[in-house]
């Protein structure tokens, strides 16, 4: 999504990505497909695509921001267009982040680095994970760390479970202030191992004016305290109507897809301008409900050659690509429809119909892998 947004501003970037889908390749200058956990190979690839000292800018995406020391090394000889490694460390270290929330009088669910006496009603959140992959209901296996010591950032932390849909607010930070683009409801895919796997989002979350004001106030406090810059998003949940913060994503999040078309140059152009200290341009809200959903492969498959992808599909894999079961297949959106999408329910229905139709079409012509 970041590459597509940059392309709207006429910027064809060099990109490193785990999936290397056909859409990404269409929007970038050069691309390398790489497991982002391969630190040495990642550093070498960064040096190849953006040699230090040559005036390159560096934008960090999901999965990389959780490793501030890596970001520091990647940024050497380049302009980091995003939050500093020091800010990333503060936001992504649970103890430091929740201490910050306490200092700013921002409400959040009961949280502990030590196991609860009773696992019922608690979540375990693994450190250094993203997209809900490391979140699970607390189980006996989480109560005793494998190294027989108290948990730390590399292991995880425990948080009281609050029923209800998680929500988020996408915002642009600049000069100690924040501009909120919109409030979103986050969807998840439930599997036995990952009950909170991120699966999409819908804009125009059902919040009262008071709740929106509370979220905006929390964002303003955090931005002022941390000197955040660029695009960020705040995740939260409602506890009997009260806003409780879950986490902050200190980099452009997937929900920028919901708002990117509101600006001719795209939101990533605004991100770059904010990171360079320039005043963000005004933009107009249109009040439309937009949504996207990640379609996960129901089984291992090979994407067929000659398959005609619908116009509402994005992040499409290359023909011949092998997709493992429960891995992302593509992203579908509510674009290209004559139907009036008036709320989250109608958006969810449309996306469910599209997902079923897409999987049925692929099932007729794709090859299963045993």
C-alpha positions in Angstrom: 0.0 0.0 0.0 2.8 2.4 0.8 4.3 1.9 -2.7 1.0 2.5 -4.4 0.5 5.7 -2.4 4.0 6.9 -3.2 3.3 6.3 -6.9 0.3 8.6 -6.7 2.8 11.4 -5.9 5.1 10.3 -8.8 7.6 8.5 -6.6 8.8 5.1 -7.7 10.7 3.8 -4.7 13.0 0.8 -4.2 11.4 -1.7 -2.0 12.2 -4.7 0.2 9.2 -6.8 1.0 8.4 -10.3 2.3 5.7 -11.1 -0.3 6.8 -9.3 -3.5 3.3 -9.3 -5.0 2.6 -8.2 -8.5 1.0 -4.9 -7.4 4.1 -3.9 -5.5 6.4 -4.6 -8.5 4.1 -2.5 -10.7 4.6 0.6 -8.5 8.3 0.5 -7.6 11.6 1.1 -9.4 13.4 -2.0 -8.0 12.2 -4.7 -5.6 13.8 -7.4 -3.5 11.7 -10.2 -1.9 13.3 -11.0 1.4 12.4 -12.4 4.9 12.6 -9.3 7.1 14.0 -11.5 9.9 17.2 -12.1 8.0 19.1 -9.2 9.5 22.4 -9.4 7.6 20.8 -10.0 4.3 18.4 -7.1 5.0 21.3 -4.7 5.7 23.1 -5.8 2.6 20.0 -5.2 0.5 19.3 -1.8 2.0 22.9 -0.9 1.1 22.4 -2.2 -2.4 19.1 -0.4 -3.1 19.9 2.8 -1.3 23.7 3.3 -0.9 24.6 5.5 2.1 25.6 9.0 1.5 23.7 9.3 -1.8 20.7 11.3 -0.5 18.2 8.5 -0.2 15.2 8.6 2.1 14.2 5.6 4.2 10.6 4.7 5.2 10.1 1.8 7.6 7.1 -0.4 7.4 5.4 -3.0 9.5 7.6 -5.6 11.2 10.8 -3.5 11.0 9.8 -0.7 13.4 9.9 -3.2 16.3 13.7 -3.4 16.0 15.0 0.1 16.8 18.7 -0.8 16.6 18.2 -2.2 13.1 16.4 1.0 12.1 19.4 3.0 13.5 21.8 1.0 11.3 19.6 1.2 8.2 19.3 5.0 8.6 23.1 5.6 8.7 23.9 7.7 5.7 20.2 8.1 4.8 17.3 10.4 5.8 15.0 8.5 8.0 11.4 9.6 7.0 9.7 8.5 10.1 10.0 8.3 13.9 13.5 8.0 15.4 14.9 4.8 16.8 14.6 6.3 20.3 10.9 6.9 19.8 10.4 3.4 18.3 12.1 1.9 21.3 9.9 3.8 23.7 6.7 2.9 21.9 7.5 -0.7 21.2 8.8 -1.6 24.7 5.7 -2.5 26.7 7.0 -1.3 30.1 8.1 2.1 28.7 4.9 2.5 26.7 2.5 1.8 29.5 4.7 4.0 31.8 4.2 6.8 29.3 0.4 6.2 29.3 0.4 6.4 33.1 2.4 9.6 33.0 -0.1 11.1 30.5 -3.2 9.8 32.4 -4.3 7.7 29.5 -6.5 4.7 30.2 -5.5 1.2 29.1 -6.5 -2.4 30.1 -4.8 -3.8 33.2 -1.4 -4.9 32.1 1.5 -6.9 33.7 4.8 -8.3 32.7 4.3 -11.1 35.3 1.9 -14.0 34.7 -1.6 -13.6 36.4 -2.5 -16.1 39.1 -5.5 -17.2 37.1 -5.3 -17.2 33.3 -9.0 -16.7 32.8 -9.9 -13.3 31.3 -6.3 -12.5 30.3 -4.4 -12.3 27.0 -0.8 -13.1 26.3 0.9 -10.7 23.9 4.2 -11.8 22.5 6.9 -9.2 22.1 8.1 -8.2 18.7 5.1 -9.4 16.7 2.7 -7.6 14.5 -0.7 -8.0 12.8 -2.2 -9.8 15.9 0.0 -12.8 15.2 1.4 -12.8 18.7 -1.8 -12.3 20.6 -3.7 -15.2 22.2 -5.9 -16.0 25.1 -3.7 -16.8 28.1 -3.0 -20.5 28.6 -0.9 -22.5 31.1 2.0 -22.6 28.7 2.2 -18.8 28.9 2.4 -18.8 32.7 6.0 -20.1 32.9 8.5 -18.7 30.5 10.7 -21.2 28.7 13.8 -19.8 30.4 12.2 -20.0 33.9 12.6 -16.2 34.4 10.2 -13.4 34.5 9.0 -12.3 31.0 10.7 -9.5 29.2 10.2 -7.7 25.9 11.5 -10.6 23.9 9.0 -12.9 25.6 5.8 -11.0 26.0 3.4 -9.5 28.5 -0.1 -10.1 29.9 -3.2 -7.9 29.5 -6.7 -8.1 30.7 -9.1 -9.0 27.9 -11.8 -6.5 27.1 -14.6 -8.0 24.9 -15.5 -5.9 21.8 -14.1 -4.8 18.5 -10.7 -3.2 18.4 -10.6 0.2 16.7 -8.0 2.5 15.5 -7.4 6.2 14.6 -5.0 7.0 11.7 -3.3 10.3 12.2 -0.5 12.6 10.9 1.9 14.1 13.4 3.8 17.3 12.8 5.4 19.9 15.0 3.9 18.4 18.2 0.3 18.4 16.8 -1.8 15.7 15.2 -4.3 15.6 12.4 -6.7 12.7 12.6 -7.8 11.2 9.2 -10.5 8.9 10.6 -11.6 6.3 13.1 -11.7 2.6 12.0 -13.1 -0.7 13.2 -10.5 -3.5 12.9 -11.4 -7.0 11.8 -9.7 -10.2 12.8 -9.5 -13.7 11.5 -9.9 -16.3 14.2 -7.8 -19.5 13.9 -6.9 -22.0 16.7 -3.4 -20.5 17.0 -4.1 -16.9 16.1 -7.5 -15.8 17.4 -6.7 -12.1 16.7 -5.1 -12.2 13.3 -5.5 -8.9 11.6 -7.9 -9.3 8.6 -8.9 -5.8 7.5 -10.6 -2.6 8.6 -13.6 -0.4 7.9 -13.8 3.4 8.2 -16.4 5.5 10.0 -16.2 3.5 13.3 -19.3 3.8 15.4 -18.2 6.2 18.1 -19.9 9.0 19.9 -18.6 12.6 19.6 -17.3 12.3 23.2 -15.4 9.1 22.4 -13.9 10.7 19.3 -12.8 13.7 21.3 -11.3 11.4 23.9 -9.2 9.5 21.3 -8.1 12.8 19.7 -7.1 14.1 23.1 -5.1 11.0 23.9 -3.3 11.3 20.5 -2.5 14.9 21.1 -0.9 14.0 24.5 1.2 11.2 23.0 2.3 13.3 20.0 3.3 16.2 22.2 5.2 14.0 24.7 7.0 11.8 22.2 7.5 14.3 19.3 6.0 11.8 16.8 6.2 12.6 13.1 4.4 11.4 10.0 1.7 8.8 9.8 0.9 6.7 12.9 -2.1 4.9 14.2 -3.5 4.4 17.7 -5.4 1.1 18.5 -8.0 1.2 21.2 -11.1 -0.6 22.6 -14.2 0.5 24.3 -14.7 -0.7 27.9 -18.3 0.1 28.8 -18.1 3.1 26.6 -14.7 4.3 27.9 -11.7 4.5 25.5 -8.8 2.3 26.5 -5.6 2.3 24.5 -4.1 -1.0 23.3 -1.1 0.1 21.3 0.5 2.7 19.1 1.8 1.9 15.6 4.6 4.4 15.1 4.7 4.1 11.3 2.3 4.1 8.4 -0.4 1.5 9.0 -2.5 -0.6 6.7 -5.5 1.6 7.3 -4.0 4.3 5.1 -5.7 2.3 2.3 -9.0 3.7 3.6 -8.0 7.3 3.1 -5.3 7.5 0.4 -7.7 8.5 -2.4 -8.8 11.6 -0.5 -5.6 13.4 -1.6 -4.4 13.4 -5.3 -0.8 13.0 -4.1 -1.7 10.2 -1.6 -1.1 10.0 2.2 2.5 8.9 1.9 3.3 12.3 0.3 1.9 14.0 3.4 4.0 11.6 5.5 7.1 12.6 3.8 6.3 16.3 4.0 5.5 16.0 7.7 8.8 14.1 8.4 10.7 16.9 6.6 9.1 19.5 8.8 6.8 21.0 6.1 3.2 22.0 7.0 0.7 19.4 6.0 -1.8 20.5 3.4 -5.5 20.6 4.1 -7.7 17.7 3.0 -11.5 17.2 2.8 -13.4 14.3 4.4 -16.2 12.9 2.3 -17.9 10.7 4.9 -17.9 7.6 2.7 -17.6 4.2 4.3 -14.6 2.3 2.9 -13.3 -1.1 3.9 -10.7 -3.7 3.0 -10.2 -7.3 3.9 -7.2 -9.6 3.7 -8.2 -13.0 2.2 -6.2 -15.8 3.7 -5.7 -19.0 1.6 -7.9 -21.8 2.9 -5.3 -24.3 1.9 -1.9 -24.4 0.2 -2.2 -23.5 -3.5 -0.4 -22.4 -6.6 -1.8 -19.3 -8.2 -2.8 -20.2 -11.8 -1.4 -18.6 -14.9 -3.9 -16.5 -16.8 -6.2 -15.9 -13.9 -8.2 -12.7 -14.3 -8.2 -10.9 -11.0 -11.2 -8.6 -10.2 -10.5 -4.9 -10.2 -11.3 -4.8 -6.4 -8.3 -7.1 -5.7 -5.0 -5.7 -4.5 -1.7 -7.2 -3.3 -2.2 -9.9 -6.0 0.4 -12.6 -6.1 2.3 -13.5 -9.2 1.1 -16.3 -11.4 2.8 -19.5 -10.3 3.3 -18.2 -6.7 3.0 -20.8 -4.0 0.7 -19.7 -1.2 0.7 -21.7 2.1 -2.5 -22.4 3.9 -3.6 -19.6 6.2 -1.1 -17.2 4.5 -2.4 -13.9 2.9 -3.6 -14.4 -0.6 -4.6 -10.9 -1.5 -6.5 -7.9 -0.3 -10.1 -7.1 -1.4 -11.8 -3.7 -1.1 -15.3 -2.2 -1.4 -14.2 -0.2 -4.4 -15.8 -0.7 -7.8 -19.4 -1.3 -6.7 -22.7 0.3 -7.5 -24.1 -0.6 -4.1 -24.4 2.0 -1.4 -22.1 1.1 1.4 -23.6 3.0 4.4 -22.1 1.2 7.4 -19.7 -1.5 8.6 -22.3 -4.3 8.3 -23.0 -3.6 4.6 -19.3 -3.4 3.9 -18.6 -6.7 5.6 -21.4 -8.4 3.6 -20.0 -7.1 0.3 -16.5 -8.2 1.2 -17.7 -11.7 2.3 -19.5 -12.1 -1.0 -16.4 -11.1 -2.9 -14.1 -13.3 -0.9 -16.3 -16.3 -1.5 -16.6 -15.6 -5.2 -12.8 -15.1 -5.5 -12.0 -18.3 -3.6 -14.5 -20.2 -5.7 -12.9 -18.9 -8.9 -9.5 -19.8 -7.8 -10.6 -23.2 -6.6 -11.8 -24.0 -10.1 -8.4 -23.3 -11.7 -5.7 -23.3 -9.0 -3.5 -26.2 -8.1 -3.6 -27.6 -4.6 -0.4 -28.6 -2.9 -0.4 -31.7 -0.7 
